[in-house]
């Protein structure tokens, strides 16, 4: 079975398992890179040495996290092919991800959060930045939100997270007011919570929401690089600073492993040390 045929069958299985469209698009890029390198050859013709050479050719110019993503995809694809009887042995089983240094997530200072809120214009921009910070949601989760996902009485939202897992998130009064104003200002019948800024109105795509976030930060005069996921880091960091239990933060953020949340505990500690050295 050639790589393109393997990908087609693998993709169908993963969709049945509930993999998100975002994940499948990322995997589609990975398989395109494989086919560009090897050609659309039979998957059984690819050896462990071939895969290692494929990874090694770009190792000097790519981040370890990017190489790690390639490794995880190949292990998943070849494991599926082996389990399905397409190949008799799995050459990717012995592939190892590169070691990564411990990365501390970057967050937005609370003063800059306020500058950004002030810099936002109109109900849509204000609702977006308030929601990102108040809920800590991933931009892909915000993209999938619908108006009917909002429970106005208790200021909560049902979010579809990684692995199609639902969770409940909450928002503050400021976010409540801007969401209400944004929705009430619209004349469309689109179910999406955030829609395109121009006609024809339809669900705003992830890249469009990212562009709006950067536009607001630039207008507000914030000097550091601002992107949607930084609001998520800020949400977790600021909750940690204010003494929220790590289990609560993990649940609100939708972390699959509490170890992910512990990174913010280390970050919070570093920030406290920084403040001590600054003021003592």
Secondary structure, DSSP 4 states (H G I P E B T S, - for coil): -BHHHHHHHHHHHHHHTT--HHHHHHHHHHHHHHHHHH-S-BGGG--HHHHHHHHHTTTTTS-HHHHHHHHHHHHHHHHHHHHTTSSSS-GGGG--PPP-PPPPPP---HHHHHHHHHH--HHHHHHHHHHHHHH---HHHHHH-BGGGEETTTTEEEEE-GGG-EEEEE--HHHHHHHHHHHHH------BSSB-SSSSP-BPPHHHHHHHHHHHHHHHT--S---HHHHHHHHHHHHHHTT--HHHHHHHHT-SSHHHHHHHHHHHHHHHHHHHHHH-
